[in-house]
Amino acid sequence: MKKAIYCLLGLLGFIGTPALAADMPVRWAAPEVGPAIWNWTGFYIGGGLGGDWSRYETKMTTVNGATPLFAAGDIGRLNALGSPTISTLTGAVGGRVGYNFQVDHWVFGLEGTAWYFNSNKFAAATGNPFAGVAGGFATFNSTSSMDWVATIGPRFGWSIDRVLLYWTAGGAFGKVSFADSYSALNGVGPNSEATSVSQTRAGWTVGGGLNYGLNNNWVLSVDYQHIDLGYLKTSGLVTTTAGANTATFNFSTLVHTDIFTLGAAYKF
């Protein structure tokens, strides 16, 4: 029995020698390091192409002067004739710049955009709103246009690796114009009016989109913004060649637009 124990101890000592341990095959290796998870933190700048759908909802109200030009019963029909609602669909091009900060799956940021397009629409309306005036007529010619809009505001989103779904809201600015000309014949006689206004309006925007990280720097996007620039207002004095009769046309045009774009951005 003692001999067997001595043989077993000798065998264990032999296996534990450094020389033999060095010759034994290695059975453990460090795990491979996978690709880094995409992170949205950083500055970015980019551009996009798409479409713009703008609407101009004009409401006209008529106020008679000290010597009335229009019969009270005709004013409602006259206002309806001079209150067009028009829309335009055109291409849009522009850019964006911003910064994102990611916390877990949440992404917070600040973004500014600028879009250029040629939203210009002419509208004409003719009728006879003057009751009992044979041969009476009224013609309105109006033009509404918008050249550009810009927005700035915070955005927040939810990311899954390279995919980011985001929402945004903030302030908006845009260059808007309205022009109107009017000619008519009523019971008093021929009368006419003309007015125009061009302003940089301030309003608000809401929107959202989907971003995809193509590689370490390039991001592709599908984006949407709704922009409301409030009411563009102007007035025009209506006069007649037949006497001192006057009236005032007050125009108030609600301006809003929707912009859809496909874009790309470079993330620093």
C-alpha positions as CSV (number, residue, x, y, z in Angstrom):
1,M,0.0,0.0,0.0
2,K,2.8,2.4,0.9
3,K,4.5,1.7,-2.4
4,A,1.3,2.6,-4.3
5,I,0.9,5.9,-2.5
6,Y,4.6,6.8,-3.1
7,C,4.1,6.1,-6.8
8,L,1.0,8.3,-7.0
9,L,2.7,11.2,-5.3
10,G,5.7,10.9,-7.6
11,L,3.4,10.9,-10.7
12,L,1.6,14.1,-9.5
13,G,4.9,15.8,-8.8
14,F,6.1,15.0,-12.3
15,I,2.9,16.4,-13.9
16,G,3.3,19.7,-11.9
17,T,6.8,20.4,-13.1
18,P,7.3,23.8,-15.0
19,A,8.9,22.0,-18.0
20,L,5.9,19.8,-18.5
21,A,3.4,22.6,-17.9
22,A,5.1,24.6,-20.7
23,D,4.6,21.8,-23.1
24,M,0.9,21.3,-22.4
25,P,-1.6,22.7,-25.0
26,V,-3.3,26.0,-24.2
27,R,-7.1,25.5,-23.8
28,W,-8.2,29.1,-23.1
29,A,-8.2,32.2,-25.4
30,A,-9.4,35.8,-25.0
31,P,-12.9,36.5,-26.5
32,E,-13.0,38.3,-29.8
33,V,-14.0,42.0,-29.5
34,G,-17.1,42.8,-31.6
35,P,-17.8,46.0,-33.5
36,A,-18.6,49.1,-31.4
37,I,-22.2,50.0,-30.9
38,W,-23.3,53.1,-32.9
39,N,-23.4,56.3,-30.8
40,W,-25.3,59.3,-31.9
41,T,-23.4,61.9,-29.8
42,G,-21.7,64.6,-31.9
43,F,-22.1,67.5,-34.2
44,Y,-23.5,67.0,-37.7
45,I,-24.2,69.0,-40.9
46,G,-26.2,67.9,-44.0
47,G,-28.7,68.7,-46.7
48,G,-31.8,67.3,-48.4
49,L,-34.1,67.3,-51.4
50,G,-37.8,66.9,-51.3
51,G,-41.2,68.6,-51.8
52,D,-43.1,71.5,-50.2
53,W,-46.9,71.8,-49.9
54,S,-47.9,75.4,-49.0
55,R,-51.4,76.7,-48.2
56,Y,-52.6,80.3,-48.1
57,E,-56.0,80.8,-46.5
58,T,-57.1,84.4,-47.1
59,K,-60.1,86.0,-45.3
60,M,-61.3,89.4,-46.5
61,T,-63.5,91.8,-44.5
62,T,-65.0,94.9,-45.9
63,V,-65.6,98.1,-43.9
64,N,-67.5,101.0,-45.5
65,G,-66.2,104.5,-45.2
66,A,-67.9,107.6,-43.9
67,T,-69.8,107.7,-47.2
68,P,-70.6,104.0,-47.8
69,L,-69.5,102.5,-51.1
70,F,-71.3,99.1,-50.7
71,A,-74.8,98.2,-49.7
72,A,-74.9,96.3,-46.4
73,G,-76.5,93.3,-48.1
74,D,-73.7,93.0,-50.7
75,I,-70.8,92.9,-48.2
76,G,-71.0,89.2,-47.3
77,R,-71.0,88.1,-51.0
78,L,-68.2,90.5,-51.7
79,N,-66.1,89.2,-48.9
80,A,-66.6,85.6,-50.1
81,L,-65.4,86.5,-53.6
82,G,-62.3,88.1,-52.2
83,S,-61.3,85.3,-49.8
84,P,-59.4,82.6,-51.8
85,T,-57.8,79.5,-50.4
86,I,-54.9,78.4,-52.6
87,S,-52.2,75.8,-52.3
88,T,-48.9,75.0,-54.1
89,L,-46.8,71.9,-54.5
90,T,-43.2,72.5,-55.4
91,G,-39.7,71.1,-54.9
92,A,-37.6,72.1,-51.9
93,V,-33.8,72.0,-51.2
94,G,-31.9,73.0,-48.1
95,G,-29.8,71.9,-45.2
96,R,-29.5,71.3,-41.5
97,V,-27.0,71.5,-38.7
98,G,-27.2,70.3,-35.2
99,Y,-25.8,68.4,-32.2
100,N,-27.0,65.2,-30.6
101,F,-26.2,63.7,-27.1
102,Q,-27.1,60.1,-26.4
103,V,-28.0,58.7,-23.0
104,D,-28.7,54.9,-23.2
105,H,-31.3,54.6,-25.9
106,W,-32.4,58.2,-25.6
107,V,-31.0,60.9,-27.9
108,F,-31.4,64.7,-27.2
109,G,-30.3,67.5,-29.5
110,L,-30.7,70.9,-31.0
111,E,-31.2,71.4,-34.7
112,G,-31.5,74.3,-37.2
113,T,-32.8,73.9,-40.8
114,A,-33.2,76.2,-43.8
115,W,-35.3,75.3,-46.9
116,Y,-35.6,77.1,-50.2
117,F,-38.5,76.7,-52.7
118,N,-40.6,78.7,-55.2
119,S,-44.1,78.7,-53.7
120,N,-46.0,81.2,-55.9
121,K,-49.7,81.0,-56.8
122,F,-52.0,83.4,-58.6
123,A,-55.8,83.3,-58.1
124,A,-58.6,85.1,-59.9
125,A,-62.3,85.4,-59.0
126,T,-65.1,87.2,-60.8
127,G,-68.8,87.5,-60.0
128,N,-71.6,89.9,-59.4
129,P,-72.1,90.3,-55.7
130,F,-74.2,93.4,-56.1
131,A,-77.9,92.6,-55.8
132,G,-80.1,94.5,-58.3
133,V,-77.2,95.9,-60.3
134,A,-77.6,94.8,-63.9
135,G,-74.2,94.4,-65.5
136,G,-72.5,94.7,-62.1
137,F,-69.3,92.8,-61.5
138,A,-66.3,92.4,-59.1
139,T,-63.0,90.9,-60.0
140,F,-60.2,90.0,-57.6
141,N,-56.7,89.1,-58.6
142,S,-54.4,87.9,-55.8
143,T,-51.0,86.4,-55.5
144,S,-49.5,84.5,-52.5
145,S,-45.9,83.5,-52.3
146,M,-43.2,82.2,-50.0
147,D,-39.4,82.0,-50.9
148,W,-37.8,80.3,-47.8
149,V,-38.4,79.0,-44.3
150,A,-35.9,78.3,-41.5
151,T,-36.5,76.5,-38.2
152,I,-34.6,76.0,-34.9
153,G,-35.5,73.9,-31.9
154,P,-34.8,70.9,-29.7
155,R,-35.3,67.3,-30.8
156,F,-35.4,64.0,-29.0
157,G,-35.5,60.5,-30.1
158,W,-35.2,56.8,-29.4
159,S,-32.3,54.8,-30.9
160,I,-31.7,51.1,-31.6
161,D,-28.0,51.0,-32.6
162,R,-27.9,52.6,-36.0
163,V,-31.6,53.5,-36.3
164,L,-33.0,56.7,-34.7
165,L,-36.6,57.7,-34.6
166,Y,-36.9,61.4,-33.6
167,W,-39.4,64.2,-33.0
168,T,-38.8,67.9,-33.1
169,A,-40.5,71.2,-32.3
170,G,-39.5,74.8,-32.1
171,G,-39.6,78.2,-33.8
172,A,-39.9,79.0,-37.5
173,F,-39.3,82.0,-39.8
174,G,-40.2,82.6,-43.4
175,K,-40.4,85.2,-46.1
176,V,-44.1,85.6,-47.2
177,S,-45.8,87.9,-49.7
178,F,-49.4,88.8,-50.7
179,A,-50.7,91.1,-53.4
180,D,-54.2,91.9,-54.4
181,S,-55.9,94.0,-57.1
182,Y,-59.7,94.7,-57.4
183,S,-61.9,96.3,-60.0
184,A,-65.7,96.4,-60.0
185,L,-68.9,98.1,-61.1
186,N,-71.7,98.5,-58.6
187,G,-74.6,100.9,-58.1
188,V,-72.3,103.8,-57.2
189,G,-70.1,103.3,-60.2
190,P,-66.7,101.9,-61.1
191,N,-64.4,101.3,-58.1
192,S,-61.0,99.8,-57.5
193,E,-58.3,98.8,-55.0
194,A,-54.8,97.5,-54.8
195,T,-52.5,96.5,-52.0
196,S,-49.4,94.3,-51.4
197,V,-47.3,93.2,-48.4
198,S,-44.1,91.3,-47.9
199,Q,-42.8,90.2,-44.5
200,T,-40.5,87.9,-42.7
201,R,-42.9,86.1,-40.4
202,A,-42.3,84.2,-37.2
203,G,-44.2,81.0,-36.3
204,W,-43.7,77.5,-35.0
205,T,-42.9,74.0,-36.3
206,V,-43.4,70.4,-35.4
207,G,-42.0,67.3,-37.1
208,G,-40.0,64.1,-37.0
209,G,-38.1,61.6,-39.0
210,L,-36.1,58.5,-39.3
211,N,-32.2,58.5,-39.3
212,Y,-29.9,55.6,-40.2
213,G,-26.2,55.5,-39.5
214,L,-24.7,54.2,-42.8
215,N,-21.1,54.1,-41.4
216,N,-19.0,55.8,-38.7
217,N,-19.8,59.3,-40.1
218,W,-22.6,59.3,-42.7
219,V,-26.2,59.4,-41.8
220,L,-29.2,59.0,-44.1
221,S,-32.6,60.4,-43.2
222,V,-36.3,60.8,-44.1
223,D,-37.6,64.0,-42.5
224,Y,-40.9,65.9,-42.2
225,Q,-41.7,69.3,-40.9
226,H,-45.1,71.2,-40.5
227,I,-44.5,75.0,-40.3
228,D,-47.2,77.6,-39.4
229,L,-46.3,81.2,-39.9
230,G,-49.5,82.7,-38.6
231,Y,-51.4,85.5,-40.3
232,L,-50.0,87.9,-42.9
233,K,-52.2,91.1,-42.8
234,T,-52.7,94.1,-45.1
235,S,-55.4,96.6,-46.0
236,G,-56.4,98.4,-49.2
237,L,-58.5,101.5,-49.7
238,V,-61.4,101.1,-52.2
239,T,-62.3,104.3,-54.1
240,T,-64.7,105.2,-56.9
241,T,-64.4,107.8,-59.6
242,A,-68.1,108.7,-59.2
243,G,-67.9,110.5,-55.8
244,A,-66.6,110.4,-52.2
245,N,-67.8,106.9,-51.5
246,T,-65.0,104.7,-50.0
247,A,-64.5,101.4,-48.2
248,T,-61.5,99.4,-46.9
249,F,-60.7,95.8,-47.7
250,N,-58.8,94.1,-44.8
251,F,-57.0,90.9,-45.8
252,S,-55.7,88.3,-43.3
253,T,-53.9,85.3,-44.8
254,L,-53.0,82.2,-42.8
255,V,-49.7,80.7,-44.1
256,H,-48.7,77.1,-43.4
257,T,-46.5,74.6,-45.2
258,D,-45.4,71.0,-45.0
259,I,-41.9,69.9,-46.1
260,F,-40.9,66.3,-46.9
261,T,-37.2,65.5,-47.6
262,L,-34.7,62.8,-48.1
263,G,-31.3,63.8,-46.9
264,A,-27.8,62.9,-45.8
265,A,-25.6,64.3,-43.1
266,Y,-22.0,64.0,-41.9
267,K,-21.5,63.3,-38.2
268,F,-18.2,64.5,-36.7
